[in-house]
Amino acid sequence: SFIHLLEQHGMIETVVIEECVFLPISELDRLEKMVRLHFELDINLEGIETINHLLQRITNMQEQIVSLSNRLKAWEGDD
């Protein structure tokens, strides 16, 4: 199934309890986005992997910008 393919590609994590596979609640938003990309926009797994990678890079850059901005404000406040 699609969820197993996503897990095999390392895009989501599942939990096995008593031989049953479950999806943690924390993964539901990510899964929903990937399902929409695949089924509504007809994007293949490789495309979804690329999109996820780029979105993670954007998130990391945004966090870095906030951190640098805070450091700059603190430095400017030392005058």
N, C-alpha and C positions, 0 to 999 in steps of 0.2 A: 504494500500500500504506500501511499504518498508519505505518510508519517514515518514509515520505516526507511524510505529513501532519504528523507531529510536527516534522520538520525545517523544513517550510514555515512552521510556526507559531513557530519559534525555540525549541522545547522541548528539542531534542537537536541535536548537531552530528555531521555525517558527514564523511568524508574521501574524496576521489576520487583513486584511483591507477590510471593507465592505463585510464581510462574505466569503472572499476569503483568502486562506492560501498561504503565500509566504515564500520563503526561502531567508534570507538575504545573500547578496554577501559574507559576511565574513564566512558563513557556507559552501560555495561551495567546498572549498578544502577538508574539513573534510568529506563532503558527498561523494565526488568522491572517497576518500580512502576507506570509508566504503562500497560503492557499489562494488568496485573492490574486497575487501576482501570477501564479501558475494557471489557475482555472479561468479567471476573468480576463487576464491580459495575455494568456497563452505564452508565458515566459518559461523556458526550460530550467532545469535544475542548475545548470552552469550559470545562466543569467541571474537566477535568484542568489546564488553564491556571490556573484560579483556585486550585485546590489547590496547585499548584506555587508560585504566587506567595505564597500564605499560608505555606507551609512555609519558603520562603526568608526571609520576614519574621521568622518565629519563630526561625530559625537566626541571623539577624542580631541580633535582640534578645538571644538567649542569649549571643552573643559579646560584646555590649555590656555585659550584666550582669556577665559574668566580668571584663571589663576594668575596669569601675567598682568592682567588689568588690575587685580587686587594688589599685587606686588608693586606695581607702578604707583597706584594711589597711596600705598603706605610709604613708599620712597619719597613721593612728592610732598607728603604730609610732614616729613622730617625737617623741612626748611625752617 
